[in-house]
Amino acid sequence: MKKSVRLYITGSVQGVFFRNFVKENAVRHDVRGFVRNLEDGRIEIFLEGNIDAVKKMVEICKKGPKHAEIRKVEEKPEKFQDFRTFKILHI
């Protein structure tokens, strides 16, 4: 079964290669979607794929890379959109 979820990550997450960290792990776990910095300092992540892979990615995103300090994670279920790849988007 497939699953889609959107995450909003709050904390010291910009400038610590968070987006590259998410993309590398998404590719490794065959998860598709996107990651981007938001103007308010949060990071938005859209993940979709196999249920177990998406759950694993959510856990990875909650921990973040080495120097990230995550204070809050908002998780919202989403409609499956059938992304073909995982991309880093720029506002």
C-alpha positions as CSV (number, residue, x, y, z in Angstrom):
1,M,0.0,0.0,0.0
2,K,1.0,3.6,-0.6
3,K,1.1,6.4,1.9
4,S,1.6,10.2,1.6
5,V,2.4,12.6,4.4
6,R,3.5,16.3,4.7
7,L,5.8,17.3,7.5
8,Y,6.6,20.8,8.8
9,I,9.9,20.8,10.8
10,T,10.6,23.7,13.2
11,G,14.0,24.3,14.9
12,S,17.5,25.1,13.8
13,V,17.2,23.3,10.5
14,Q,18.3,25.7,7.9
15,G,22.0,25.9,7.1
16,V,22.8,22.4,8.4
17,F,22.3,20.6,5.0
18,F,18.9,19.4,6.2
19,R,17.4,19.3,2.6
20,N,20.3,17.3,1.2
21,F,20.0,14.9,4.2
22,V,16.3,14.4,3.5
23,K,16.9,13.8,-0.2
24,E,19.7,11.3,0.3
25,N,17.6,9.3,2.7
26,A,14.5,9.5,0.5
27,V,16.4,8.2,-2.5
28,R,17.9,5.4,-0.3
29,H,14.4,4.3,0.9
30,D,12.7,4.8,-2.5
31,V,10.5,7.6,-1.3
32,R,9.3,10.4,-3.6
33,G,8.2,13.9,-3.0
34,F,10.0,17.1,-2.2
35,V,11.7,19.2,0.6
36,R,12.0,22.9,0.7
37,N,12.8,25.8,3.1
38,L,9.8,28.0,4.0
39,E,10.1,31.8,4.4
40,D,9.2,31.4,8.1
41,G,12.3,29.3,8.8
42,R,10.5,25.9,8.8
43,I,11.2,23.1,6.4
44,E,8.3,21.5,4.5
45,I,8.7,17.8,3.4
46,F,6.2,15.9,1.3
47,L,6.9,12.1,1.4
48,E,5.1,9.4,-0.5
49,G,5.7,5.8,-1.3
50,N,5.4,2.4,0.3
51,I,3.9,2.6,3.9
52,D,7.0,1.2,5.7
53,A,9.4,3.4,3.7
54,V,7.4,6.5,4.4
55,K,7.2,5.6,8.2
56,K,11.0,5.1,8.2
57,M,11.5,8.5,6.5
58,V,9.3,10.3,9.0
59,E,11.5,8.9,11.8
60,I,14.6,9.9,10.0
61,C,13.2,13.5,9.5
62,K,12.3,13.8,13.1
63,K,16.0,13.1,14.1
64,G,17.5,15.2,11.3
65,P,21.2,15.5,10.4
66,K,24.0,15.8,13.0
67,H,23.8,19.6,13.7
68,A,20.0,20.1,13.4
69,E,18.0,21.0,16.5
70,I,14.4,20.0,15.9
71,R,11.9,21.5,18.3
72,K,8.6,20.6,16.6
73,V,7.3,18.3,13.9
74,E,3.8,18.7,12.4
75,E,2.6,15.7,10.5
76,K,-0.4,15.7,8.2
77,P,-1.7,12.9,6.0
78,E,-2.0,13.8,2.3
79,K,-3.6,12.5,-0.8
80,F,-1.2,10.3,-2.9
81,Q,0.1,12.4,-5.8
82,D,2.3,9.9,-7.6
83,F,5.5,11.9,-7.7
84,R,8.2,10.3,-9.9
85,T,11.3,11.5,-8.0
86,F,12.3,13.3,-4.8
87,K,13.4,16.9,-5.4
88,I,14.8,19.8,-3.4
89,L,12.6,22.8,-4.2
90,H,13.6,26.5,-3.9
91,I,11.1,29.2,-3.2
